[in-house]
Amino acid sequence: MKCEYNDGIKVNYSGPLQITKGDEVNVFIKEALIPDDIKSDLDKALYKNSCGDLRKAADAVTDRYGNRACIHE
């Protein structure tokens, strides 16, 4: 599932999670390393096909890890 928002944030959740916004935000988390609480929210957003819910989950990720993170191992 991919969503783009008016403020330039792009979220791609297709197993791994990628959140980008120009040079300001670049977060990548491998699927197996997404925390369970956030993964649950992402899966709910995917099930409901809700970009609004996907954005809430993405905001929770950037609140937890900051605007730059690469979690892959």
mmCIF file of the N, C-alpha and C atoms, coordinates in Angstrom:
data_MODEL
# 
_entry.id   MODEL 
# 
loop_
_atom_site.group_PDB 
_atom_site.id 
_atom_site.type_symbol 
_atom_site.label_atom_id 
_atom_site.label_alt_id 
_atom_site.label_comp_id 
_atom_site.label_asym_id 
_atom_site.label_entity_id 
_atom_site.label_seq_id 
_atom_site.pdbx_PDB_ins_code 
_atom_site.Cartn_x 
_atom_site.Cartn_y 
_atom_site.Cartn_z 
_atom_site.occupancy 
_atom_site.B_iso_or_equiv 
_atom_site.pdbx_formal_charge 
_atom_site.auth_seq_id 
_atom_site.auth_comp_id 
_atom_site.auth_asym_id 
_atom_site.auth_atom_id 
_atom_site.pdbx_PDB_model_num 
ATOM 1   N N  . MET A 1 1  ? 0.856  -1.170 0.000  1.00 0.00 ? 1  MET A N  1 
ATOM 2   C CA . MET A 1 1  ? 0.000  0.000  0.000  1.00 0.00 ? 1  MET A CA 1 
ATOM 3   C C  . MET A 1 1  ? 0.898  1.228  0.000  1.00 0.00 ? 1  MET A C  1 
ATOM 4   N N  . LYS A 1 2  ? 0.598  2.149  -0.877 1.00 0.00 ? 2  LYS A N  1 
ATOM 5   C CA . LYS A 1 2  ? 1.347  3.394  -0.969 1.00 0.00 ? 2  LYS A CA 1 
ATOM 6   C C  . LYS A 1 2  ? 0.395  4.570  -0.807 1.00 0.00 ? 2  LYS A C  1 
ATOM 7   N N  . CYS A 1 3  ? 0.820  5.544  -0.008 1.00 0.00 ? 3  CYS A N  1 
ATOM 8   C CA . CYS A 1 3  ? 0.023  6.756  0.165  1.00 0.00 ? 3  CYS A CA 1 
ATOM 9   C C  . CYS A 1 3  ? 0.942  7.971  0.128  1.00 0.00 ? 3  CYS A C  1 
ATOM 10  N N  . GLU A 1 4  ? 0.450  9.031  -0.486 1.00 0.00 ? 4  GLU A N  1 
ATOM 11  C CA . GLU A 1 4  ? 1.134  10.326 -0.495 1.00 0.00 ? 4  GLU A CA 1 
ATOM 12  C C  . GLU A 1 4  ? 0.209  11.339 0.153  1.00 0.00 ? 4  GLU A C  1 
ATOM 13  N N  . TYR A 1 5  ? 0.817  12.257 0.906  1.00 0.00 ? 5  TYR A N  1 
ATOM 14  C CA . TYR A 1 5  ? 0.030  13.235 1.654  1.00 0.00 ? 5  TYR A CA 1 
ATOM 15  C C  . TYR A 1 5  ? 0.391  14.642 1.200  1.00 0.00 ? 5  TYR A C  1 
ATOM 16  N N  . ASN A 1 6  ? -0.504 15.583 1.470  1.00 0.00 ? 6  ASN A N  1 
ATOM 17  C CA . ASN A 1 6  ? -0.344 16.971 1.023  1.00 0.00 ? 6  ASN A CA 1 
ATOM 18  C C  . ASN A 1 6  ? 0.940  17.622 1.517  1.00 0.00 ? 6  ASN A C  1 
ATOM 19  N N  . ASP A 1 7  ? 1.462  17.184 2.659  1.00 0.00 ? 7  ASP A N  1 
ATOM 20  C CA . ASP A 1 7  ? 2.679  17.790 3.194  1.00 0.00 ? 7  ASP A CA 1 
ATOM 21  C C  . ASP A 1 7  ? 3.955  17.170 2.631  1.00 0.00 ? 7  ASP A C  1 
ATOM 22  N N  . GLY A 1 8  ? 3.820  16.257 1.661  1.00 0.00 ? 8  GLY A N  1 
ATOM 23  C CA . GLY A 1 8  ? 4.984  15.674 0.999  1.00 0.00 ? 8  GLY A CA 1 
ATOM 24  C C  . GLY A 1 8  ? 5.429  14.325 1.545  1.00 0.00 ? 8  GLY A C  1 
ATOM 25  N N  . ILE A 1 9  ? 4.830  13.872 2.629  1.00 0.00 ? 9  ILE A N  1 
ATOM 26  C CA . ILE A 1 9  ? 5.172  12.564 3.186  1.00 0.00 ? 9  ILE A CA 1 
ATOM 27  C C  . ILE A 1 9  ? 4.672  11.474 2.237  1.00 0.00 ? 9  ILE A C  1 
ATOM 28  N N  . LYS A 1 10 ? 5.524  10.475 2.013  1.00 0.00 ? 10 LYS A N  1 
ATOM 29  C CA . LYS A 1 10 ? 5.143  9.296  1.233  1.00 0.00 ? 10 LYS A CA 1 
ATOM 30  C C  . LYS A 1 10 ? 5.391  8.077  2.114  1.00 0.00 ? 10 LYS A C  1 
ATOM 31  N N  . VAL A 1 11 ? 4.396  7.200  2.165  1.00 0.00 ? 11 VAL A N  1 
ATOM 32  C CA . VAL A 1 11 ? 4.496  5.983  2.962  1.00 0.00 ? 11 VAL A CA 1 
ATOM 33  C C  . VAL A 1 11 ? 4.254  4.802  2.041  1.00 0.00 ? 11 VAL A C  1 
ATOM 34  N N  . ASN A 1 12 ? 5.170  3.844  2.095  1.00 0.00 ? 12 ASN A N  1 
ATOM 35  C CA . ASN A 1 12 ? 5.054  2.620  1.315  1.00 0.00 ? 12 ASN A CA 1 
ATOM 36  C C  . ASN A 1 12 ? 5.175  1.450  2.281  1.00 0.00 ? 12 ASN A C  1 
ATOM 37  N N  . TYR A 1 13 ? 4.089  0.727  2.443  1.00 0.00 ? 13 TYR A N  1 
ATOM 38  C CA . TYR A 1 13 ? 4.079  -0.452 3.304  1.00 0.00 ? 13 TYR A CA 1 
ATOM 39  C C  . TYR A 1 13 ? 3.699  -1.650 2.450  1.00 0.00 ? 13 TYR A C  1 
ATOM 40  N N  . SER A 1 14 ? 4.715  -2.401 2.064  1.00 0.00 ? 14 SER A N  1 
ATOM 41  C CA . SER A 1 14 ? 4.496  -3.577 1.216  1.00 0.00 ? 14 SER A CA 1 
ATOM 42  C C  . SER A 1 14 ? 5.257  -4.776 1.786  1.00 0.00 ? 14 SER A C  1 
ATOM 43  N N  . GLY A 1 15 ? 5.318  -4.836 3.098  1.00 0.00 ? 15 GLY A N  1 
ATOM 44  C CA . GLY A 1 15 ? 6.161  -5.792 3.828  1.00 0.00 ? 15 GLY A CA 1 
ATOM 45  C C  . GLY A 1 15 ? 7.099  -4.959 4.655  1.00 0.00 ? 15 GLY A C  1 
ATOM 46  N N  . PRO A 1 16 ? 8.188  -4.502 4.021  1.00 0.00 ? 16 PRO A N  1 
ATOM 47  C CA . PRO A 1 16 ? 8.973  -3.489 4.727  1.00 0.00 ? 16 PRO A CA 1 
ATOM 48  C C  . PRO A 1 16 ? 8.215  -2.159 4.726  1.00 0.00 ? 16 PRO A C  1 
ATOM 49  N N  . LEU A 1 17 ? 8.624  -1.273 5.600  1.00 0.00 ? 17 LEU A N  1 
ATOM 50  C CA . LEU A 1 17 ? 7.987  0.043  5.695  1.00 0.00 ? 17 LEU A CA 1 
ATOM 51  C C  . LEU A 1 17 ? 8.989  1.104  5.296  1.00 0.00 ? 17 LEU A C  1 
ATOM 52  N N  . GLN A 1 18 ? 8.592  1.979  4.388  1.00 0.00 ? 18 GLN A N  1 
ATOM 53  C CA . GLN A 1 18 ? 9.438  3.097  3.986  1.00 0.00 ? 18 GLN A CA 1 
ATOM 54  C C  . GLN A 1 18 ? 8.618  4.374  4.088  1.00 0.00 ? 18 GLN A C  1 
ATOM 55  N N  . ILE A 1 19 ? 9.220  5.369  4.765  1.00 0.00 ? 19 ILE A N  1 
ATOM 56  C CA . ILE A 1 19 ? 8.593  6.682  4.924  1.00 0.00 ? 19 ILE A CA 1 
ATOM 57  C C  . ILE A 1 19 ? 9.594  7.710  4.420  1.00 0.00 ? 19 ILE A C  1 
ATOM 58  N N  . THR A 1 20 ? 9.167  8.554  3.486  1.00 0.00 ? 20 THR A N  1 
ATOM 59  C CA . THR A 1 20 ? 10.067 9.566  2.938  1.00 0.00 ? 20 THR A CA 1 
ATOM 60  C C  . THR A 1 20 ? 9.363  10.909 2.816  1.00 0.00 ? 20 THR A C  1 
ATOM 61  N N  . LYS A 1 21 ? 10.187 11.942 2.824  1.00 0.00 ? 21 LYS A N  1 
ATOM 62  C CA . LYS A 1 21 ? 9.726  13.300 2.532  1.00 0.00 ? 21 LYS A CA 1 
ATOM 63  C C  . LYS A 1 21 ? 10.958 14.099 2.116  1.00 0.00 ? 21 LYS A C  1 
ATOM 64  N N  . GLY A 1 22 ? 11.198 14.156 0.816  1.00 0.00 ? 22 GLY A N  1 
ATOM 65  C CA . GLY A 1 22 ? 12.363 14.882 0.301  1.00 0.00 ? 22 GLY A CA 1 
ATOM 66  C C  . GLY A 1 22 ? 13.622 14.483 1.040  1.00 0.00 ? 22 GLY A C  1 
ATOM 67  N N  . ASP A 1 23 ? 14.385 15.496 1.491  1.00 0.00 ? 23 ASP A N  1 
ATOM 68  C CA . ASP A 1 23 ? 15.598 15.250 2.270  1.00 0.00 ? 23 ASP A CA 1 
ATOM 69  C C  . ASP A 1 23 ? 15.329 15.263 3.765  1.00 0.00 ? 23 ASP A C  1 
ATOM 70  N N  . GLU A 1 24 ? 14.098 15.532 4.171  1.00 0.00 ? 24 GLU A N  1 
ATOM 71  C CA . GLU A 1 24 ? 13.767 15.688 5.587  1.00 0.00 ? 24 GLU A CA 1 
ATOM 72  C C  . GLU A 1 24 ? 13.527 14.366 6.308  1.00 0.00 ? 24 GLU A C  1 
ATOM 73  N N  . VAL A 1 25 ? 12.876 13.428 5.627  1.00 0.00 ? 25 VAL A N  1 
ATOM 74  C CA . VAL A 1 25 ? 12.493 12.168 6.274  1.00 0.00 ? 25 VAL A CA 1 
ATOM 75  C C  . VAL A 1 25 ? 12.914 11.006 5.379  1.00 0.00 ? 25 VAL A C  1 
ATOM 76  N N  . ASN A 1 26 ? 13.607 10.028 5.970  1.00 0.00 ? 26 ASN A N  1 
ATOM 77  C CA . ASN A 1 26 ? 13.973 8.822  5.260  1.00 0.00 ? 26 ASN A CA 1 
ATOM 78  C C  . ASN A 1 26 ? 14.070 7.691  6.281  1.00 0.00 ? 26 ASN A C  1 
ATOM 79  N N  . VAL A 1 27 ? 13.018 6.909  6.388  1.00 0.00 ? 27 VAL A N  1 
ATOM 80  C CA . VAL A 1 27 ? 12.947 5.820  7.361  1.00 0.00 ? 27 VAL A CA 1 
ATOM 81  C C  . VAL A 1 27 ? 12.635 4.531  6.610  1.00 0.00 ? 27 VAL A C  1 
ATOM 82  N N  . PHE A 1 28 ? 13.412 3.493  6.911  1.00 0.00 ? 28 PHE A N  1 
ATOM 83  C CA . PHE A 1 28 ? 13.179 2.175  6.343  1.00 0.00 ? 28 PHE A CA 1 
ATOM 84  C C  . PHE A 1 28 ? 13.268 1.154  7.467  1.00 0.00 ? 28 PHE A C  1 
ATOM 85  N N  . ILE A 1 29 ? 12.268 0.284  7.557  1.00 0.00 ? 29 ILE A N  1 
ATOM 86  C CA . ILE A 1 29 ? 12.282 -0.786 8.553  1.00 0.00 ? 29 ILE A CA 1 
ATOM 87  C C  . ILE A 1 29 ? 11.915 -2.095 7.857  1.00 0.00 ? 29 ILE A C  1 
ATOM 88  N N  . LYS A 1 30 ? 12.811 -3.066 7.951  1.00 0.00 ? 30 LYS A N  1 
ATOM 89  C CA . LYS A 1 30 ? 12.554 -4.390 7.409  1.00 0.00 ? 30 LYS A CA 1 
ATOM 90  C C  . LYS A 1 30 ? 11.332 -4.993 8.103  1.00 0.00 ? 30 LYS A C  1 
ATOM 91  N N  . GLU A 1 31 ? 10.535 -5.722 7.362  1.00 0.00 ? 31 GLU A N  1 
ATOM 92  C CA . GLU A 1 31 ? 9.260  -6.235 7.882  1.00 0.00 ? 31 GLU A CA 1 
ATOM 93  C C  . GLU A 1 31 ? 9.413  -6.979 9.205  1.00 0.00 ? 31 GLU A C  1 
ATOM 94  N N  . ALA A 1 32 ? 10.378 -7.849 9.316  1.00 0.00 ? 32 ALA A N  1 
ATOM 95  C CA . ALA A 1 32 ? 10.538 -8.667 10.526 1.00 0.00 ? 32 ALA A CA 1 
ATOM 96  C C  . ALA A 1 32 ? 10.950 -7.839 11.742 1.00 0.00 ? 32 ALA A C  1 
ATOM 97  N N  . LEU A 1 33 ? 11.386 -6.598 11.524 1.00 0.00 ? 33 LEU A N  1 
ATOM 98  C CA . LEU A 1 33 ? 11.876 -5.761 12.621 1.00 0.00 ? 33 LEU A CA 1 
ATOM 99  C C  . LEU A 1 33 ? 10.920 -4.638 13.009 1.00 0.00 ? 33 LEU A C  1 
ATOM 100 N N  . ILE A 1 34 ? 9.757  -4.596 12.382 1.00 0.00 ? 34 ILE A N  1 
ATOM 101 C CA . ILE A 1 34 ? 8.748  -3.598 12.757 1.00 0.00 ? 34 ILE A CA 1 
ATOM 102 C C  . ILE A 1 34 ? 8.186  -4.014 14.118 1.00 0.00 ? 34 ILE A C  1 
ATOM 103 N N  . PRO A 1 35 ? 8.182  -3.119 15.106 1.00 0.00 ? 35 PRO A N  1 
ATOM 104 C CA . PRO A 1 35 ? 7.628  -3.474 16.422 1.00 0.00 ? 35 PRO A CA 1 
ATOM 105 C C  . PRO A 1 35 ? 6.171  -3.938 16.304 1.00 0.00 ? 35 PRO A C  1 
ATOM 106 N N  . ASP A 1 36 ? 5.799  -4.893 17.151 1.00 0.00 ? 36 ASP A N  1 
ATOM 107 C CA . ASP A 1 36 ? 4.478  -5.525 17.066 1.00 0.00 ? 36 ASP A CA 1 
ATOM 108 C C  . ASP A 1 36 ? 3.327  -4.529 17.129 1.00 0.00 ? 36 ASP A C  1 
ATOM 109 N N  . ASP A 1 37 ? 3.430  -3.520 18.013 1.00 0.00 ? 37 ASP A N  1 
ATOM 110 C CA . ASP A 1 37 ? 2.326  -2.565 18.131 1.00 0.00 ? 37 ASP A CA 1 
ATOM 111 C C  . ASP A 1 37 ? 2.148  -1.753 16.850 1.00 0.00 ? 37 ASP A C  1 
ATOM 112 N N  . ILE A 1 38 ? 3.246  -1.360 16.243 1.00 0.00 ? 38 ILE A N  1 
ATOM 113 C CA . ILE A 1 38 ? 3.174  -0.587 15.003 1.00 0.00 ? 38 ILE A CA 1 
ATOM 114 C C  . ILE A 1 38 ? 2.759  -1.497 13.850 1.00 0.00 ? 38 ILE A C  1 
ATOM 115 N N  . LYS A 1 39 ? 3.271  -2.717 13.809 1.00 0.00 ? 39 LYS A N  1 
ATOM 116 C CA . LYS A 1 39 ? 2.893  -3.665 12.758 1.00 0.00 ? 39 LYS A CA 1 
ATOM 117 C C  . LYS A 1 39 ? 1.388  -3.922 12.786 1.00 0.00 ? 39 LYS A C  1 
ATOM 118 N N  . SER A 1 40 ? 0.834  -4.028 13.971 1.00 0.00 ? 40 SER A N  1 
ATOM 119 C CA . SER A 1 40 ? -0.605 -4.233 14.107 1.00 0.00 ? 40 SER A CA 1 
ATOM 120 C C  . SER A 1 40 ? -1.373 -3.058 13.504 1.00 0.00 ? 40 SER A C  1 
ATOM 121 N N  . ASP A 1 41 ? -0.930 -1.832 13.797 1.00 0.00 ? 41 ASP A N  1 
ATOM 122 C CA . ASP A 1 41 ? -1.586 -0.645 13.233 1.00 0.00 ? 41 ASP A CA 1 
ATOM 123 C C  . ASP A 1 41 ? -1.433 -0.589 11.717 1.00 0.00 ? 41 ASP A C  1 
ATOM 124 N N  . LEU A 1 42 ? -0.250 -0.952 11.223 1.00 0.00 ? 42 LEU A N  1 
ATOM 125 C CA . LEU A 1 42 ? -0.026 -0.963 9.775  1.00 0.00 ? 42 LEU A CA 1 
ATOM 126 C C  . LEU A 1 42 ? -0.928 -1.990 9.093  1.00 0.00 ? 42 LEU A C  1 
ATOM 127 N N  . ASP A 1 43 ? -1.030 -3.158 9.687  1.00 0.00 ? 43 ASP A N  1 
ATOM 128 C CA . ASP A 1 43 ? -1.869 -4.202 9.097  1.00 0.00 ? 43 ASP A CA 1 
ATOM 129 C C  . ASP A 1 43 ? -3.342 -3.812 9.102  1.00 0.00 ? 43 ASP A C  1 
ATOM 130 N N  . LYS A 1 44 ? -3.784 -3.131 10.165 1.00 0.00 ? 44 LYS A N  1 
ATOM 131 C CA . LYS A 1 44 ? -5.170 -2.653 10.205 1.00 0.00 ? 44 LYS A CA 1 
ATOM 132 C C  . LYS A 1 44 ? -5.416 -1.630 9.100  1.00 0.00 ? 44 LYS A C  1 
ATOM 133 N N  . ALA A 1 45 ? -4.470 -0.724 8.909  1.00 0.00 ? 45 ALA A N  1 
ATOM 134 C CA . ALA A 1 45 ? -4.595 0.280  7.849  1.00 0.00 ? 45 ALA A CA 1 
ATOM 135 C C  . ALA A 1 45 ? -4.656 -0.396 6.480  1.00 0.00 ? 45 ALA A C  1 
ATOM 136 N N  . LEU A 1 46 ? -3.824 -1.406 6.298  1.00 0.00 ? 46 LEU A N  1 
ATOM 137 C CA . LEU A 1 46 ? -3.806 -2.147 5.043  1.00 0.00 ? 46 LEU A CA 1 
ATOM 138 C C  . LEU A 1 46 ? -5.138 -2.859 4.820  1.00 0.00 ? 46 LEU A C  1 
ATOM 139 N N  . TYR A 1 47 ? -5.645 -3.504 5.848  1.00 0.00 ? 47 TYR A N  1 
ATOM 140 C CA . TYR A 1 47 ? -6.912 -4.223 5.756  1.00 0.00 ? 47 TYR A CA 1 
ATOM 141 C C  . TYR A 1 47 ? -8.066 -3.277 5.404  1.00 0.00 ? 47 TYR A C  1 
ATOM 142 N N  . LYS A 1 48 ? -8.051 -2.094 6.013  1.00 0.00 ? 48 LYS A N  1 
ATOM 143 C CA . LYS A 1 48 ? -9.109 -1.106 5.770  1.00 0.00 ? 48 LYS A CA 1 
ATOM 144 C C  . LYS A 1 48 ? -8.837 -0.247 4.540  1.00 0.00 ? 48 LYS A C  1 
ATOM 145 N N  . ASN A 1 49 ? -7.641 -0.419 3.947  1.00 0.00 ? 49 ASN A N  1 
ATOM 146 C CA . ASN A 1 49 ? -7.220 0.404  2.813  1.00 0.00 ? 49 ASN A CA 1 
ATOM 147 C C  . ASN A 1 49 ? -7.348 1.887  3.164  1.00 0.00 ? 49 ASN A C  1 
ATOM 148 N N  . SER A 1 50 ? -6.817 2.238  4.351  1.00 0.00 ? 50 SER A N  1 
ATOM 149 C CA . SER A 1 50 ? -6.971 3.585  4.894  1.00 0.00 ? 50 SER A CA 1 
ATOM 150 C C  . SER A 1 50 ? -5.648 4.334  4.940  1.00 0.00 ? 50 SER A C  1 
ATOM 151 N N  . CYS A 1 51 ? -5.517 5.335  4.078  1.00 0.00 ? 51 CYS A N  1 
ATOM 152 C CA . CYS A 1 51 ? -4.311 6.167  4.107  1.00 0.00 ? 51 CYS A CA 1 
ATOM 153 C C  . CYS A 1 51 ? -4.238 6.988  5.392  1.00 0.00 ? 51 CYS A C  1 
ATOM 154 N N  . GLY A 1 52 ? -5.379 7.332  5.971  1.00 0.00 ? 52 GLY A N  1 
ATOM 155 C CA . GLY A 1 52 ? -5.392 8.064  7.233  1.00 0.00 ? 52 GLY A CA 1 
ATOM 156 C C  . GLY A 1 52 ? -4.789 7.236  8.351  1.00 0.00 ? 52 GLY A C  1 
ATOM 157 N N  . ASP A 1 53 ? -5.179 5.961  8.442  1.00 0.00 ? 53 ASP A N  1 
ATOM 158 C CA . ASP A 1 53 ? -4.625 5.082  9.461  1.00 0.00 ? 53 ASP A CA 1 
ATOM 159 C C  . ASP A 1 53 ? -3.158 4.769  9.192  1.00 0.00 ? 53 ASP A C  1 
ATOM 160 N N  . LEU A 1 54 ? -2.802 4.658  7.916  1.00 0.00 ? 54 LEU A N  1 
ATOM 161 C CA . LEU A 1 54 ? -1.401 4.414  7.567  1.00 0.00 ? 54 LEU A CA 1 
ATOM 162 C C  . LEU A 1 54 ? -0.541 5.590  8.020  1.00 0.00 ? 54 LEU A C  1 
ATOM 163 N N  . ARG A 1 55 ? -1.054 6.803  7.867  1.00 0.00 ? 55 ARG A N  1 
ATOM 164 C CA . ARG A 1 55 ? -0.320 7.990  8.288  1.00 0.00 ? 55 ARG A CA 1 
ATOM 165 C C  . ARG A 1 55 ? -0.125 8.006  9.803  1.00 0.00 ? 55 ARG A C  1 
ATOM 166 N N  . LYS A 1 56 ? -1.153 7.616  10.557 1.00 0.00 ? 56 LYS A N  1 
ATOM 167 C CA . LYS A 1 56 ? -1.023 7.564  12.017 1.00 0.00 ? 56 LYS A CA 1 
ATOM 168 C C  . LYS A 1 56 ? 0.077  6.595  12.426 1.00 0.00 ? 56 LYS A C  1 
ATOM 169 N N  . ALA A 1 57 ? 0.133  5.449  11.775 1.00 0.00 ? 57 ALA A N  1 
ATOM 170 C CA . ALA A 1 57 ? 1.180  4.471  12.074 1.00 0.00 ? 57 ALA A CA 1 
ATOM 171 C C  . ALA A 1 57 ? 2.549  5.015  11.685 1.00 0.00 ? 57 ALA A C  1 
ATOM 172 N N  . ALA A 1 58 ? 2.634  5.684  10.557 1.00 0.00 ? 58 ALA A N  1 
ATOM 173 C CA . ALA A 1 58 ? 3.905  6.275  10.118 1.00 0.00 ? 58 ALA A CA 1 
ATOM 174 C C  . ALA A 1 58 ? 4.360  7.353  11.092 1.00 0.00 ? 58 ALA A C  1 
ATOM 175 N N  . ASP A 1 59 ? 3.431  8.147  11.595 1.00 0.00 ? 59 ASP A N  1 
ATOM 176 C CA . ASP A 1 59 ? 3.778  9.168  12.582 1.00 0.00 ? 59 ASP A CA 1 
ATOM 177 C C  . ASP A 1 59 ? 4.306  8.526  13.864 1.00 0.00 ? 59 ASP A C  1 
ATOM 178 N N  . ALA A 1 60 ? 3.728  7.395  14.257 1.00 0.00 ? 60 ALA A N  1 
ATOM 179 C CA . ALA A 1 60 ? 4.202  6.680  15.444 1.00 0.00 ? 60 ALA A CA 1 
ATOM 180 C C  . ALA A 1 60 ? 5.635  6.195  15.228 1.00 0.00 ? 60 ALA A C  1 
ATOM 181 N N  . VAL A 1 61 ? 5.951  5.778  14.007 1.00 0.00 ? 61 VAL A N  1 
ATOM 182 C CA . VAL A 1 61 ? 7.310  5.324  13.688 1.00 0.00 ? 61 VAL A CA 1 
ATOM 183 C C  . VAL A 1 61 ? 8.300  6.481  13.783 1.00 0.00 ? 61 VAL A C  1 
ATOM 184 N N  . THR A 1 62 ? 7.961  7.619  13.175 1.00 0.00 ? 62 THR A N  1 
ATOM 185 C CA . THR A 1 62 ? 8.898  8.742  13.213 1.00 0.00 ? 62 THR A CA 1 
ATOM 186 C C  . THR A 1 62 ? 9.004  9.327  14.619 1.00 0.00 ? 62 THR A C  1 
ATOM 187 N N  . ASP A 1 63 ? 7.944  9.246  15.412 1.00 0.00 ? 63 ASP A N  1 
ATOM 188 C CA . ASP A 1 63 ? 8.027  9.672  16.812 1.00 0.00 ? 63 ASP A CA 1 
ATOM 189 C C  . ASP A 1 63 ? 9.002  8.786  17.580 1.00 0.00 ? 63 ASP A C  1 
ATOM 190 N N  . ARG A 1 64 ? 8.992  7.499  17.286 1.00 0.00 ? 64 ARG A N  1 
ATOM 191 C CA . ARG A 1 64 ? 9.832  6.539  18.006 1.00 0.00 ? 64 ARG A CA 1 
ATOM 192 C C  . ARG A 1 64 ? 11.277 6.547  17.514 1.00 0.00 ? 64 ARG A C  1 
ATOM 193 N N  . TYR A 1 65 ? 11.476 6.607  16.187 1.00 0.00 ? 65 TYR A N  1 
ATOM 194 C CA . TYR A 1 65 ? 12.817 6.447  15.616 1.00 0.00 ? 65 TYR A CA 1 
ATOM 195 C C  . TYR A 1 65 ? 13.424 7.721  15.044 1.00 0.00 ? 65 TYR A C  1 
ATOM 196 N N  . GLY A 1 66 ? 12.639 8.780  14.947 1.00 0.00 ? 66 GLY A N  1 
ATOM 197 C CA . GLY A 1 66 ? 13.144 10.014 14.353 1.00 0.00 ? 66 GLY A CA 1 
ATOM 198 C C  . GLY A 1 66 ? 12.912 10.028 12.856 1.00 0.00 ? 66 GLY A C  1 
ATOM 199 N N  . ASN A 1 67 ? 13.442 11.070 12.218 1.00 0.00 ? 67 ASN A N  1 
ATOM 200 C CA . ASN A 1 67 ? 13.217 11.264 10.786 1.00 0.00 ? 67 ASN A CA 1 
ATOM 201 C C  . ASN A 1 67 ? 14.179 10.498 9.900  1.00 0.00 ? 67 ASN A C  1 
ATOM 202 N N  . ARG A 1 68 ? 15.210 9.897  10.503 1.00 0.00 ? 68 ARG A N  1 
ATOM 203 C CA . ARG A 1 68 ? 16.177 9.125  9.726  1.00 0.00 ? 68 ARG A CA 1 
ATOM 204 C C  . ARG A 1 68 ? 16.489 7.835  10.462 1.00 0.00 ? 68 ARG A C  1 
ATOM 205 N N  . ALA A 1 69 ? 16.144 6.735  9.818  1.00 0.00 ? 69 ALA A N  1 
ATOM 206 C CA . ALA A 1 69 ? 16.422 5.434  10.423 1.00 0.00 ? 69 ALA A CA 1 
ATOM 207 C C  . ALA A 1 69 ? 16.450 4.373  9.317  1.00 0.00 ? 69 ALA A C  1 
ATOM 208 N N  . CYS A 1 70 ? 17.328 3.416  9.491  1.00 0.00 ? 70 CYS A N  1 
ATOM 209 C CA . CYS A 1 70 ? 17.394 2.265  8.612  1.00 0.00 ? 70 CYS A CA 1 
ATOM 210 C C  . CYS A 1 70 ? 17.569 1.048  9.500  1.00 0.00 ? 70 CYS A C  1 
ATOM 211 N N  . ILE A 1 71 ? 16.502 0.314  9.677  1.00 0.00 ? 71 ILE A N  1 
ATOM 212 C CA . ILE A 1 71 ? 16.508 -0.848 10.562 1.00 0.00 ? 71 ILE A CA 1 
ATOM 213 C C  . ILE A 1 71 ? 16.309 -2.085 9.683  1.00 0.00 ? 71 ILE A C  1 
ATOM 214 N N  . HIS A 1 72 ? 17.396 -2.794 9.481  1.00 0.00 ? 72 HIS A N  1 
ATOM 215 C CA . HIS A 1 72 ? 17.328 -3.910 8.545  1.00 0.00 ? 72 HIS A CA 1 
ATOM 216 C C  . HIS A 1 72 ? 17.984 -5.186 9.044  1.00 0.00 ? 72 HIS A C  1 
ATOM 217 N N  . GLU A 1 73 ? 18.614 -5.171 10.203 1.00 0.00 ? 73 GLU A N  1 
ATOM 218 C CA . GLU A 1 73 ? 19.215 -6.413 10.721 1.00 0.00 ? 73 GLU A CA 1 
ATOM 219 C C  . GLU A 1 73 ? 19.037 -6.524 12.191 1.00 0.00 ? 73 GLU A C  1 
# 
